[in-house]
């Protein structure tokens, strides 16, 4: 066994010696672990392990699988100086070699690295130092804001620097470009010597190209040295430095007379660097635009809040001074400062920037409001419930950033290609440069018939064998672009996750974004997902209306109506009074429903709960019994006159109960958890895509099938009477045939099922536990947003594949052209710069994508 590393991990959740023994067994069973000692008194475990056989990440996974919480910190570090995917891999290797780092993911598209580390072993300064040692510049968090202000400042500074370099290079290269054009279209116009001197005119080109080579080329040479000497890994800078210095060096040698017949390529050397620098500027600008969604979210936050003091006075304070429990006044047109609950006033609030809901939401006392949303009409007084990083807007930003740092599996393909790309390109350039030098006539004869032959400056016969071999080498290294490959996936993922956030869909990572598209089954939990999760009184049928008794032909219709209203009011008054003392959701629904119908509860004297059957109460109306038929029979009341009505209501998926007072049957009441308006549209949209839709519920079979029929779920795909602890087993049973299931739920008892599904989706109104267990969070309580999530995933993956196609297609087509001598170096450099910018531009076009656009089926149901 090789040298073992020893690490001490802080662990939460241990309560006894058995916990320590469980952790020791779980970690000790791993191959490569030599010794484990867990101590529940100190809440830590010391592990000796062989890093060549088992990773620190695997140790953490083992502790988590045992049911405990290993303590780690995750930080996002902004980095300047990355130029391609190979740079990302270099940083990952450098930081990953630190002893306490669990995992690291460097993202070239966002110029960030997400690092998870053990704080007892490694600190943030160690991470910074490792990045600097690899030749890159970490953006240190000096302001305590997660480095955001420093990242924005660094990004702006980089944009200004690249713009200055581009303008400087363009100014000096413009005369060189003019000389090149004149030579191509008017040969002989430019004299061989500088007028009035015996110096070759090439010295003018030398004077113009040298500052460009020194100033613009400096960073490419420095980065190449770091890549090759320090990190022992070739990157894109090596290709640029090789191509530009080859053209420049060859020209200097020729100018000095060492190669008397050789041509000069100072214009090519300068234009190569100008085109690449321009590409870097456009690339940095595009990256900044791609991250605009995150910055715009942060800019939505209010800067100040109006605090209402206990004595009634008001004071405007900075947002960071607001504390939980503070009362805040929000006037029409102002932003809600922080997450809060309304304590006074009524208004409509525009929540579109957070949830994607375009219609303002009415808010009254007791309703929750989200920070950064806009108060539209009335004045509200709200009580702050969450502040700072706990607010919804900050959690959205955090979730999106984490999603952007976790790339889809498809990125691994590009990473594998990039790892070998640059060395392969250099080898290819050397090979073809050598072949053209050794056998120029044979190749020229074969290729001269091709239509692009003229781009190669006439071939070796026109410029000489040595010179043409040099041109082929320079073109072959310049045409290849690993940047486009490195940007293809993260650029599209960054835009896709931002689109999701703007429409109220939060993905935990780019890998989740990829998996969502691959789901072929959606499993809805009924209560709180397809339904509202709140009981509502739907029916109040007096015994006369609940039966089919005939009405005399000569009866007065108005009198009959009055009698029915009186009977209904008596039914509601008796039931509401009896239920008034209960906190059961059904009781609350009955009381609220009676009040909505203008009937207030009376005085309750005694309340008795009869387990599993209903309640019995002594009220001002008399002795009231509410519940199942057997409870009425026990109290000498015949329920038969209302049984047909009760069965009819239950067949509609409602919960029905009988009501009697002083031995007289008054009628039947029904409550229901109402189906959400968009549930039917969501199920229809999913089935239109060929996705199987299932429903799981703890309700009885009759209620479950009634709801399933309302929303369009196939009866064969309904699982009723499923206990909370059995939901995960139900999801696994659905997936047993290889199906990839998306589980959609909202409650604590849904968390295990969400975790066991191929993709777990939490409705935004659900509990924190469900949201933590989910891969996707829907900010709105709208099941139709499941379709939206799939559309975002599908659109993003399509864009990634487009980017990879163009990046790979570009290299597949251009490298052979350059190798065969069909492209001049300056054209190759321009094409190289264009390829990266085109991939970013293609991703930015995706920003206008509307995830609702494909399925406009809501119109079908209106």
N, C-alpha and C positions, 0 to 999 in steps of 0.2 A: 504493500500500500504506500502511495506517495505521501509527502508531508501533509499533515492534517491541519485544517484551520479550526480555531476555536472561537465561537461566537456566543454572546449572552443575549437572550431575547426576552424582553419584557412581555408578559402575557396577562391578559385580563380574563376574568371568569373563573379562576381557580378558587375553590372554597374549602377543600380538604385534601388529605393525603391521597385519596383515591383519584382526584383530579390530576395530581402530579403524576401518579402511576399511569393514568390513561395517556397523558402526553408523552411520557417516556416510552410507552409501548408503541404509540403511533409513529413517533419520530425514529425510534430505535429500529423499527422494522425496515427502514429505508436502506437500500443498498448504498454503501459509501459512508454511513454514519457509524462512527466508532464508539462514542460514549455520549450518553444523555443523562443529565441530572436536572430534574424539575423541582422547584421549591415553592410550595403554595404560600409559605409565610412571607417570602420576598417577592412573590408574583413574577418569577423569572425562571428561565431554563437555560442551562449552559450545554452547548452541543459541540462536539468535536466531529468534523466531517472532512471527507476528501472532496475538494471542489471540482476535481476532474470527473467524479462519478455522480455527484449529487449537488444541485444548485441550492443557493440560499432560498430562492423562490419555492423550490420543492419542499424545503423544511417548513416554510410558512404555510404552504398548502396543507401539509400534514397536520399542523397544529389546528388550522381552521376546520379541517375535516373531522377532527376529534371533538369539535364543538367549542373551541376556545378562541380568544382574540389576540393574536400576536400583534404587538404594538409596532407600527411603522409610520413613517411620514412620507407624504407625496408632495413634490414641489415641481412647479413648471419654471424652467429657466430659459429666458430669452438668450439667443446666441447670434452673434454677427460673424460673418466670414464663411458661412457654408455656401458652396457653389454647386453641389450636385449630391446625388444619393450616396456616393462614396464618402462624402464628408459626414453625412449622417451616420454611416456605419463606423467611421473612425471614432466619432464621439461616443457612440454606444459601446465600442470596445474599451475606450479609455476610461469612461465612467464606470462601466460594468466591471472593470478589474478592481475597483475599490472594494475592500473587504466587507463592508456593510451594505452594499447596494444589492437590492433584491432584483429589480429589473429597471431598464432604462429604454426609452423610446424617443429617438431624435427625429424630428420632422423637418425636412428641408423646405417644404412649402410654407410652413408657419414660422420658420426660424426659431423653433423652440425644442427643448428636450424635457420630457416628463420623467422624473426620477423618483423611484420608491426605495427608501433606505431605512436601515435600523439606526435610530438616533443615538443609541448607546454605543454604537461602533463607529459610525461615520456621521459627519456633520455637513452642513451646507457649504462651508468654506472648502472642505475637501473636494466637493463636487465642482466648485468653481475652479479650484486649482487643477483638477484633472482635465477640465475643458481647455484651460489656458495652456497646459502642457502639451495638449494635442494640436495647438496652433490656432485656436479659435478664441473669440472674446465673449465670455459670459456677461450678461447684463445683471448686475448685482441689485438686489432689492434693498435700496437704502431708505425708501419712504414707507415701508411696511404695507404697501398696497399690492403685494404680490408681484412687484416689479412692473406694473402696467405703465406707470408714468415713464419709467426708464426705457421700457420697450418702445413706447410711442416715440420718445425722444430719439432713441437709437435708429428707429425705422425712418424717421424724418431726416435725421442727419445722413443716413446712408443714401436716401433719395437725392438729397442736395449734393452729396459728394459724387455720386454717379453722374448726375446732370452736369456738374462742373467739368468732370473728366471728359464726358462726351463732347461738350462744347469746345473744350480746349483741343481735343484730338481732331474734331471736325474742322476747326479753324486752320490747323496746320496741314491737314490732309486735303483740304479743298484745292490748293494749287497742284498737289500731286495728282488728284483726280482729273483736274483740267488738263494737265500734261499727258495723262494716260489717254484721255478721250481724243486729244489732238493727234497723238501718235497713231491711234487706231483709225481715225477718219481722215487725217491729213498728214500722212507720213512725210518727213523731211522738213516740216514747218519749224520744229524746234531744232536749233543749231546744236552741233556736237560740243561746242565750247561756249563758255560764258562770254558774252560780248565784252571786248576790251581786255580779256585775259586769255591765258593759255590753259585755264582749268576746264576740265570736262564738266558739262552741264549737270552731270550726275552728282556733283558736290552740292548743288542746290537741293536736289532731292535728299541727299544725305543730311543736310542741315535741317530740313523740314521733318524728316522721319525720325531722326535721333531723339529729339525731345519727346516725341510720342512713344518711342520704344522705351525710354527711361521712365517717364511719368505714368503712362497708362500701363506699360508692361511690368512695372515694378511689383504690383500685388500678385500678378500671375507667376512671376519668378519666385517671389518669397513663398507663396503658397505651394508651388511645385517643390521647392526645397523641403518645406515642412512635410509634405505628403510623402516624398520619396525617402528622405534621410531620417526624419523623426518617426513618422508613422509607418513607413515602409509599405505604402499603399498609393498607387497612382490614381489621380482624379482628373477632372476635366481641365483644371489649370495646367496640368502637365501637357495635355494635347495642345492647348493654346500657346503655351510657352514654346513647345517644339515647333509648331507651324510658323509662328511669327519670327522666332529667332533664326529658323532655317532660311526664310526669305531674306531677312535683314543681314545675317552673317554672310550668306552667299553673295549678296549685293556688295558688301564691304570688300570682300575678297576680290570680286570682279573690278571694283572701282580702283583698287590699289594696283591693278594690273597683273595679279597673279594668274587670273584666267582672262587673257586678252580678248577673246571672242565672246565671253559670257555677257548675258544681258543683266540689266539692273531691275531689281524688284522692291525698291524702297517704297513705292506706292502700295504694293501688295502688303508689305510688312506693316505699314501704318494703318491701312484700311482694315486689315484683319483685326487689329486691336480696337479701332474705332467701332466697327460693327459689333464686336463682342461686348464692348463697354456699353454701347447703345442697347444691346439686348439685355444686359444686366440691369440697366436703368428701367427699361420697360418691364422687366421681370419683377423688380422690386416694387414698381408702381402697381403692377397687377396683383402681387401678393397683398399689398396694402388694401387694394379695393376688395379683394376676396374676403379679408377680415373685417370689412366695414360693418357687417351685420352685428358682430359682437360689440364693436365700439358704439354703434347706434343704440344698442340695448342699454349699455352703460350710461350713455348720454341722456337716456330717458329719465333717469333718476332726478328727483327734485334736489335743488341745492340747499334749500332752507325749509323750515316748517314753522307754522304758527301754533305755539303751545298755549293752551288755555289753562291758566293757573287755578288753584282751588278757590282763590278769592274772586275769580271771574275775570281777572286781567289777562291780556294776551301779550305774547312776546314772540318775535321772530328769531329763531335760533338756527345755527347750522345743522344740517341733517345728522351729522355724526354725534351731535349732542342729545338727540332724541333717545329716550329710554323706554323700555317696555312698561306699559301702564300709563304713559303720558297721554293726555287728551289733546287732540290736534284739530284745529278748524281748517276745513278745506272749502274754499269759495268756488263758485262756478268758473270753469276755465283753468283752475289750478290742478296740478298733479297731486295725487294722493302720496304723501311723503314716504310712507312705509306700510308694510302689511298691518292691517288693523281690522277692528270690528266697529260698525256704526253704533253709536250710543245716542245720537240725536240727529233728526232731520231725514229728509227723503230726497233722492236725486237719481238721475241716470248716469252711469259711469261707463266710459269708453274703455273696454279692456282689450281692444284689438291688438295692441302692441305686445301683449303677453300671451293671450289665448288664441289669437287669430279670429275671434268672434267680431264680426263687423257691426252687429247691432248693439247699441248701448244697453247695459243691463240695469234694471231698476234696483235700487238699494234702499232699504228701510232699516229701522232699528233692529239690531241683532244680526244683520247680514255682514259677511266678511268682504273686505275690499283689499285689492292687491296694490302694493306700492308701485308707483310710476304710471298707474292708469290715470285717466283724465276725468275729473268731475265735470259734468256737462251742464246741469241745470240748477238744482237747489244747493243750499249750504249744508254741509255735513260736519258733525263733530264725531271724530273717531278715536278709539282707544288703541294705541300701538300694541301689537301682539308679537311682532318680530322686527328686529332692527339689524342693521349692518349686514354681515355675510349670511344671516339666516333668512333674509327676505327672499321672496319668490324670484325677483329679477336677478339677484345675485346667484341664486341656486341654478337658474337657467343658464347664466353665463358660465358658471363652473361646469355644469353638465355638458354644455356644448364644447368647451375647451377640452375636457376629458375625452369627449367623443372624437375630436379632431386629432388627438394625440394617439389614439388607438386605430391603427390602419386595418383595412379588410385583408383577408387572406390572399386576395388577388395581388396585393402589393408584394407578397413574398416572391412572386414570379419576377417582377421588375427588379427587386433587390438582388435576386440570384444572378440575373443577367448583368446588372450594373457592377457587381463584384468582380466579374471577369472581363468586363467590357473594355475598359481603357487599356489594359495590357494586350488584349487581343487586337485592338485597333492599332497600337504601336507596332506589334509584330506584323500585322497585315501591311502597314505602310512601309516598313523596312523590306518586307518580302517583295512587294511590287516595285518599290524604288530600285531594289537590286535587280529584279527581272528586267525592268526597262533599261537599266544600265548595261546588262549583259547581253540582252537579245532585243534591241530596239527595232531592228528592221522586220524581224518576224512578227512581232506584236503590231507594229504600225501597219504592215500589209493587211493583217487580219481586221484591224479596227478602223482603218481609214475610210471604209465604206459607210460607217455609221453616221447618221445625220447630225449628231452632236460633236463630231470630230473638230469642228471649227472652234469650239470652246476651249480646246487644249492648246491654243496658240500655234496651230499648225503641226504639232507633233515634233519628235526628235529631229526630223530633217530640217525644220525651220529654226530651232533654237539650240540644237546640239544635244548629244546624248546625255552628258553629265547634267546639263542644266535641266533637261526634261525629267530626268530621274529625280532631281531635287524637287521639282514642281509637283511631281506625282506624290512624293513622300509628304510634302507640306499639305497638299490637298487632302490626302487620305487621312491625316491626323486631324485636320480641321473640320472635315465634313461630319465626323461622328459626333453625336451629342447625347451623352448620358443624362444631361439635365432634363431633356424631354421625358425620358423614361422615369426619372426620379420624381418629376412633377405630376405625371399622369394621374396617379391615384390620390395622393394627398390633396392636390388642388381641387379635384372634384368632390372629395370627401368633405373638405372644409366648406365648400359652398352648399353641399347637400345637407349637412348638419345644421347650417345656418338657416336654410330654407325651412327645415323641420321646426326649428325654434320659432321662426316668424309665424308659423302656422300652428303653434301649440303642440308640436310633437317633438319630444326630447329623446334622442338616442344615446345610450350609455357609451357607445364606441363605434368606430368605423366598422369593426368586425360585426357588430350587431346590425348596422345599416345594411351590410351585405346579406346577413342571414334572413332578415325580414322578407326580402324578395323571394327567398327559397321556400317559404312556408307553403304548404298545400292544404292545411287544415287550421281552422280557427275555432277555438273552444271558448265560449262565453260563459262566465258565471252569471246566473240570472239576476239575483238581487243586487241592486246598486250599479249594475252594468247595463243589461238590457232594460231593466226597470229602474225607477228612481231611488229605490231603497227607502221610501217613505210611504207609510200606510195612509190612505185617503178614504173617507166615507163616500162610497159611490152610490149606494141605494138605501132607501128607507121605505119599506113596503108595509103599510098597516095590514092587519089580518083580513080586512074586507077586500083590499087590493091584491093581497097575496093569494086569495081564493078566487074561484071563478063563479061566485054567486051571481045570480041574475038580478038585474036592476028592473024594478017595476016599470012597465011601459009609460005609466002616467006620472012617473017621478019627475020632480023639478030638477033640471040639470044643474042649476046654480046651487041648489040645496045639496045635491050629491057632491059637487065640487067642494062646498064648504065642509061637508061631513068628512070628506077624504083629507082635506087640509087639517081639520081638527084632529082626526085620527093620527095623521102623520106627526103633528106637533106633540100629541100626547105620547106617541111612541118615542120620539126623539127626546122629549123632556125626561121621561122615565129612565131611558138608557143613559143619557148624558149625566143625569144626577147620580146614578149608581156608579158609573165609570169615572166620575170626577175625582174620586179618591185614589185611583190607580195610576201608576206610572208606566203601565204596559203600552207599547206602541199602538196596539189596537184600541185600547181605552182612550189614548190621546187623540187618535183619529176620529173616534166617535164624538168626543167632546168638541173638537175643532169643527167637525162637519155639522154638528147641531148649531153651533154659534154662527157658522156661515149661512145657515138657513134661518137665522133669526130666533133661535131657541136657546136660551141660557140655562145652564144647570141650576137645579134647586139645591135645597139644603140636604146634605148627606149626614145621617146619624151614625150608622154602623155599616161597615163593609167587611164581607167575608169572601176570601178567595177559595174556590173549590178546585183543587189541583187538577189540571187537565180537562176541566169541564166548563168553567166560567166563574161568575161571581153571583153572590147573593147580598142584597143590601136593604137596609131600612132607611127610607127617605121620606120626605114630606109628601111624596106621591103615594106612599104605601110601601109594601115589601116587594122589591123588584128583583127578578131573576134574569140574568143575561148569560147565554151560553149555548151549549149543545142540547139536542133533544132529550138525552138521558137526564140532564140536570133538571129540565122542566118536568119530566115525568116523576123524578124524585120529589118534586114539590107539587105534585098532584095537578099538573097542567098538561093538557093534551096538545102535543105539538103538530098533530097530523094536518090540520087546516093550512099550515104554512110549509109543509115538507116539499111540495112540488116547487114552490117558489125558491126554497132553499137549494134544492137540487139544480134548478136552472141557473141560479147565481154561481154556484160552485163550478158548474160546467163552463162558465165564462172565466174561470181562473180567479174567482173572488173568494174571500173568506167570509162565510155567512154565519150569523148568530141569531138565535131567537130571543125575544124579549117578552116577559110576562110581568104583570103587576097585580098583586093581591089575588092570585089564582087565575087571572084572565090573560089569555094570549093576546098580546098587542100587535105583534107582527114580526118581521125579520129585517135585520140590518146586514149590509155587506160592505166590507172594506177591501181595498186592493192596493197592491204596490203597482202603480200605473207604469205601463210600458213607455219607455222614452220615445219621443216623436220620431227620432231618426233611426230607431232600432230596425224597423222593417226595411228601410232603405239600405242600411248597412249590410244586412243579411242578403238582400237582393243583389247588391253590388258584388259581394264576395262570391255568391253563387254564379253570377254572370262571368266571373273570371275562372270558374272551374274549381274554386276552393270549397272544400267540404266544411260545413258549419255545424258545430255541436253545441249543446247547452248542458250545463251541470247546475244542479240546484239541490238544496236540502228540503224543498217543498214536496208535498205529496204528488203522486202521479197525475191526478186529475188537474191540479193547478198548473203543474209543469207543462203538460200537454196543451192546456189552454193558452198559456203564454207562447209556447212554441208555435202554435197555429197562428197566433196574432202576428208574430214577427217573421214567419216563413221558414222556421227550422223543421227539417224532416223529422217526423215522430220517431223514426228508428235511431236518430242521433241525439235523443234526449235521455239524460241520466238523472232520475229523480230520487229523492230520499238519500242523497249522498251526504254523509256526515262530514264535518269540516276536516277531520283528520284523514279522511279517505279521498279527498279531492286530488291529491298528488298521485295516488294510485290510479284514479280514474284517468288522469292525463297520460300516465305511463301506459295504461291499457290501450288508449287511443293510438299511442305511438308505437305499440307493439308490432304492428304490421309494416313498420318503416315510415309511417307518416311523420312529417315535420310539423308539429303543432305549435300554434301561437295561442297561449292562454291569456285571456283578458279578464281581469278581476279587480276588486277594489278593497277587499277587507283583509284583516289580520289572518283569517283562516284561509285566504287565497295565497298567502306568501309561499308555502311549500309547493303548491301547484305551479305558481309562476316560476319558481326556481327549477322545477323538474321539466318544464316545457322547453321545446327547441328555442322559442322566444317567449319571454314573459312580458305582458303589457299591463300597466297599472293605469286605471282611470284616475285622472288628476284629483278628483274629490275623495279618493280613497285614503287609507291610512298611510302614515309614514313607513310602517313596516312593509306594506305591500309595494310601495314605491321603491324602497331600498332593494327589495328582492327582484324587481322587474328590470328588464333590459330596455324597455321603452316606456316613457311616461306620457300620457295624454293630458295636457293641461286642462282641457275642457272635459266635462262629463258627457261626452258625445261618442257613442259607439261607432258612428260613421267615420270618426277620425282614425279608426283602424285601417280603413281603405286609404285614407290620406297617407298614413305611415307607409303602407305598401307601395303607394305611388311614388313617394319620395325615394324609397329604397330602390325601386325599379328604375326611376329616372337617373339616380346617382350612378348606379351600376352601368347603365347604358352609356353615360358620359365617361366613366372610367374606361370602358371598353373602346369607346371612340378615341380617347386620348392615347391609350396603349396601341391601338391600331395605327394611328398616325405617327406616333413616335417610333414604333418598330418598322412600320412601312417606310418612313423617311430614311431610317438607317439602312434598311434592306435595299432600298433603291439607290441611295446616294453613295454609299461606301464602294459598291462595285464601279459606279461611274467614275469616282475619283481615282480608284485603283487602276482603271483602264486608261487613265489620262484624259478623260473627257471633261474635266472641270478645272478651271484655274483656281489657285488658292484663295484669291479675294472673293470669288463667287462661293467657294466652299465655306468661308468664314461667315459671309452674309446668310447663307442657308442655315448654318449652325445656330446663329443667333435667332433667326426667324423661327426655327423649330420649337425652341423653348417658349417663346412668346406666343406662338400659335396654340400650344397646349393650354397655357394659362388663359388666353383669350377665349378658347372653346369652353373652358370651365366657367369663365365669368359670364358668358352668354347664358349659362344655366341658371344664373341668379333670377332671371325673369320667369322661371318655371313655376307653374301653378299646379300644385298637387290635386286640386279639385277639378281641374280642367277636363280630365279624361272621362270622369263619371259624373255627368250632370243628371243623374237619375232622379234627383229630388223632384224635378218637374213632372215626372211620371205619376207622382202620388198627390199632386196638388189639383 
